[in-house]
């Protein structure tokens, strides 16, 4: 188990030096700023990205997210679906051939939703969600989509892309819908429960059909047990990497927290990852905004990453 940094888009010396100095071994780039030709990332640009990360002694262990417009019609069965699938196949092949082993993505055409933030410890600002407020917002894609309609779109994609991923030796993982409520803006939030993820991994049983395990979002799922989910998917080797963050509670209303002040027992969670033999990396994902921090949250991320490293050491040396 290893500590990493993510949630930045440019592999600049500033971010990479920061990651290396604070003891990370792995880097995840989220929606990296790369040139695109009709929704395709080229092989040489992806190789340059990996080499930039490696120049600081780090591993580019995953890319998380392409621009939504690369595959929105795949999610919604729009008129450009088949073209987008062709282009995504090329991009995913290029990631694999560039030496990037994991691609994490999502099934949220409107991305992550939040409502008004909340103040937590000593005035730190945390993102929050209140479903009563969110349901007042208008449709995002012109109409309401059906639950099984969206599952059909996802299953169509999974059955096409998983054999490609197997062939290229890359693993693909889907982030849960955040927040995990039934629908937002008329679009079902498919991946919102333990049951939904069990269904996902059975669409096409394969090591390449896996999970981007955002522990924060899994912790928000109403009525589901976060520790049971870590154990279930960890034992099946479906967890590619972990967003190791904490929240105040489950939907329909929650706010994010400092890594050590939410409702989840993070030591217990880390212990389960170790017990099931998880051998991937953890990143902080989101952090509260604190006094005089940067927009990216250098101070908050240093705190969270140090906590992650201490948790890893505690459970591995105490075994």
C-alpha positions in Angstrom: 0.0 0.0 0.0 1.4 3.4 -1.0 0.6 7.1 -0.7 0.1 9.3 -3.8 -1.0 12.7 -4.9 -3.6 13.6 -7.4 -6.3 16.1 -8.4 -4.1 18.2 -10.5 -4.1 18.5 -14.2 -0.6 19.6 -15.2 2.5 17.7 -14.5 4.5 20.8 -13.6 7.7 20.8 -11.6 5.8 22.6 -8.8 3.3 19.8 -8.2 5.7 17.0 -8.8 8.4 18.4 -6.5 5.7 18.8 -3.8 4.6 15.2 -4.2 8.1 13.8 -4.1 9.2 16.0 -1.1 6.2 14.9 0.9 7.0 11.2 0.4 4.5 10.2 -2.3 5.4 7.4 -4.7 2.4 7.6 -7.1 0.8 10.3 -9.1 -2.7 10.5 -10.5 -3.5 13.2 -13.0 -7.1 14.2 -13.1 -8.3 15.4 -16.5 -4.8 16.3 -17.7 -4.4 19.3 -20.0 -3.5 17.5 -23.2 -4.0 18.4 -26.8 -7.0 16.5 -28.3 -7.8 15.8 -31.9 -11.6 15.2 -32.2 -11.7 13.7 -28.7 -8.5 11.6 -28.9 -5.4 11.8 -26.8 -2.3 11.0 -28.8 0.3 8.4 -27.8 3.3 10.8 -27.8 1.5 13.3 -25.5 0.8 10.6 -23.0 4.4 9.3 -23.1 5.6 12.9 -22.5 3.3 13.1 -19.5 4.6 9.8 -18.0 8.2 10.9 -18.5 7.6 14.2 -16.8 6.3 12.4 -13.7 9.1 9.9 -13.8 11.7 12.6 -13.9 10.9 13.3 -10.2 11.2 9.7 -9.2 7.5 9.2 -9.2 5.2 6.8 -11.0 2.3 7.9 -13.2 0.0 5.2 -11.9 -3.3 6.4 -13.2 -5.1 8.9 -15.3 -8.5 9.9 -13.9 -11.1 11.4 -16.3 -11.1 12.6 -19.8 -13.2 15.6 -20.7 -16.9 14.8 -20.4 -17.4 15.7 -24.1 -15.2 12.8 -25.1 -17.9 10.4 -24.1 -21.2 12.1 -23.0 -23.1 10.5 -25.9 -21.8 7.1 -24.8 -23.4 7.7 -21.4 -26.6 9.1 -22.9 -26.8 7.2 -26.1 -26.6 10.4 -28.2 -26.1 10.7 -31.9 -22.2 10.7 -31.6 -22.1 7.5 -29.5 -20.4 5.2 -32.1 -17.8 7.8 -33.0 -17.1 8.6 -29.4 -16.6 4.8 -28.7 -14.1 4.6 -31.6 -12.2 7.6 -30.3 -12.2 6.4 -26.7 -10.9 3.0 -27.8 -8.0 4.8 -29.4 -7.3 7.0 -26.3 -7.4 4.0 -24.0 -5.1 2.0 -26.2 -2.7 5.0 -26.2 -2.8 5.2 -22.4 -1.9 1.5 -22.2 0.9 1.8 -24.8 2.3 4.9 -23.0 2.8 2.8 -19.9 -0.1 4.1 -17.8 -1.7 1.1 -16.2 -5.0 2.5 -14.9 -7.8 4.7 -16.3 -10.4 5.9 -13.9 -13.5 7.5 -15.2 -17.1 8.2 -14.1 -20.7 7.8 -15.4 -21.9 11.3 -14.4 -22.7 13.4 -17.5 -23.2 16.4 -15.2 -20.1 15.6 -13.0 -20.1 16.0 -9.2 -22.9 18.0 -7.6 -22.7 20.1 -4.4 -24.9 22.7 -2.8 -23.8 25.5 -0.4 -20.6 24.7 1.5 -20.4 24.4 5.3 -18.0 25.7 7.9 -16.3 22.9 9.9 -13.4 23.0 12.4 -12.4 26.6 13.2 -14.0 28.0 10.1 -12.5 25.6 7.5 -14.7 25.5 4.4 -16.0 22.1 3.3 -18.1 21.2 0.3 -21.6 20.0 1.2 -24.7 18.5 -0.3 -28.4 18.8 0.5 -30.7 16.7 -1.8 -33.7 18.9 -1.0 -32.0 21.8 -2.5 -30.5 19.9 -5.4 -33.9 18.5 -6.5 -35.1 22.1 -7.1 -32.6 22.5 -10.0 -33.6 22.2 -13.6 -33.0 19.3 -16.0 -29.4 19.2 -17.3 -29.9 17.3 -20.5 -33.3 18.3 -21.9 -35.3 15.4 -20.5 -35.6 12.8 -17.8 -33.7 9.5 -18.4 -34.8 6.1 -17.2 -32.8 4.0 -14.8 -32.7 0.9 -17.0 -32.1 3.1 -20.1 -28.9 4.3 -18.4 -27.9 0.8 -17.4 -28.3 -0.3 -21.0 -26.0 2.4 -22.1 -23.4 1.4 -19.5 -23.6 -2.3 -20.3 -23.2 -1.6 -24.0 -20.0 0.3 -23.3 -18.6 -2.1 -20.7 -19.0 -5.1 -23.1 -17.2 -3.2 -25.9 -14.4 -1.6 -23.9 -13.4 -4.4 -21.4 -12.0 -6.8 -24.1 -10.0 -3.9 -25.5 -8.6 -3.2 -22.0 -7.7 -6.8 -21.6 -6.0 -6.9 -24.9 -3.9 -3.8 -24.0 -3.2 -4.7 -20.4 -4.9 -1.7 -18.9 -7.4 -1.7 -16.0 -10.5 0.5 -16.0 -12.4 1.6 -13.0 -15.6 3.7 -12.6 -16.0 6.3 -9.8 -19.2 6.2 -7.9 -21.8 8.8 -8.6 -21.2 11.7 -6.2 -23.6 12.4 -4.5 -25.1 8.9 -4.6 -28.8 9.8 -4.8 -31.3 8.3 -7.2 -31.2 11.1 -9.8 -29.9 14.7 -10.4 -31.1 17.0 -13.2 -33.2 14.2 -14.6 -30.3 11.8 -15.0 -30.1 8.7 -12.8 -27.1 8.4 -10.6 -26.5 4.7 -11.4 -23.5 3.9 -9.3 -24.9 4.9 -6.0 -25.0 1.7 -3.9 -23.3 -1.5 -3.0 -25.9 -3.4 -5.1 -25.1 -1.2 -8.2 -21.4 -2.0 -8.0 -22.1 -5.8 -7.6 -24.1 -5.5 -10.8 -21.4 -3.5 -12.5 -18.6 -6.1 -12.0 -20.9 -8.9 -13.2 -21.6 -7.2 -16.6 -18.3 -8.4 -17.9 -16.3 -10.3 -15.2 -12.7 -9.3 -15.8 -9.7 -7.9 -14.0 -10.0 -4.9 -16.4 -13.6 -4.1 -15.3 -12.9 -2.7 -11.8 -13.6 0.2 -9.4 -12.1 3.6 -8.8 -12.8 3.4 -5.1 -13.7 6.8 -3.9 -14.1 5.9 -0.2 -15.7 9.3 0.4 -18.5 8.7 -2.0 -18.9 5.1 -0.9 -19.3 6.4 2.6 -22.1 8.7 1.5 -24.2 5.8 0.2 -27.5 5.5 2.1 -27.8 2.4 4.2 -24.6 0.7 3.0 -21.7 -0.3 5.3 -18.4 1.2 4.1 -16.3 -1.4 5.9 -18.3 -4.3 4.3 -17.8 -2.7 0.8 -14.1 -2.3 1.3 -13.8 -6.0 2.3 -16.1 -7.3 -0.5 -14.5 -5.5 -3.4 -11.0 -5.7 -1.9 -11.2 -9.5 -1.6 -12.2 -9.7 -5.2 -9.3 -7.5 -6.3 -11.6 -4.9 -7.8 -10.2 -1.8 -6.1 -7.7 -0.1 -8.4 -6.9 2.9 -6.1 -8.5 4.7 -3.2 -9.7 8.3 -2.6 -9.1 8.1 1.1 -11.3 10.9 2.5 -14.0 11.3 5.1 -17.5 12.7 5.3 -20.0 13.7 8.0 -22.6 11.0 7.0 -24.8 9.6 4.3 -27.2 11.1 1.8 -29.6 12.8 1.5 -27.5 15.4 3.4 -23.8 15.5 4.2 -20.7 17.6 4.1 -17.0 16.7 3.6 -14.7 16.6 6.6 -11.0 16.6 7.5 -9.6 13.1 7.0 -9.7 12.3 10.7 -13.0 14.0 11.7 -15.7 12.4 9.7 -17.9 9.5 10.7 -15.7 6.8 9.2 -13.1 5.1 11.4 -10.1 5.6 9.0 -7.8 3.2 11.0 -10.5 0.5 10.7 -10.8 1.1 7.0 -7.1 1.0 6.4 -6.8 -2.2 8.4 -9.4 -3.8 6.1 -7.5 -2.8 3.0 -4.4 -4.4 4.5 -6.2 -7.5 5.5 -7.6 -8.1 2.0 -4.2 -7.7 0.4 -4.8 -4.4 -1.4 -1.6 -3.3 -3.1 -2.5 0.0 -4.7 -2.2 3.6 -3.7 -4.2 6.1 -1.8 -4.8 9.8 -2.5 -6.5 12.5 -0.4 -8.9 13.5 -3.2 -10.8 16.5 -1.7 -9.6 18.6 1.3 -11.3 21.4 3.2 -10.1 24.9 2.4 -8.1 26.3 5.4 -6.4 29.5 6.4 -4.2 31.0 3.7 -4.0 27.8 1.8 -3.7 27.7 -2.0 -6.7 27.0 -4.3 -5.4 23.5 -4.8 -4.9 23.0 -1.1 -1.2 22.4 -0.6 -1.5 22.6 3.2 -4.6 20.5 3.4 -3.2 17.9 1.1 0.1 17.7 3.0 -1.9 17.1 6.2 -4.0 14.4 4.6 -1.1 12.7 2.9 0.9 12.6 6.1 -2.1 11.0 7.8 -2.4 8.4 5.0 1.3 7.5 5.3 1.0 7.2 9.1 -2.1 5.0 8.7 -0.3 2.7 6.2 2.7 2.4 8.6 0.4 1.8 11.6 -1.5 -1.1 10.0 1.5 -2.7 8.2 4.0 -2.5 11.1 1.4 -3.6 13.6 0.5 -6.7 11.7 
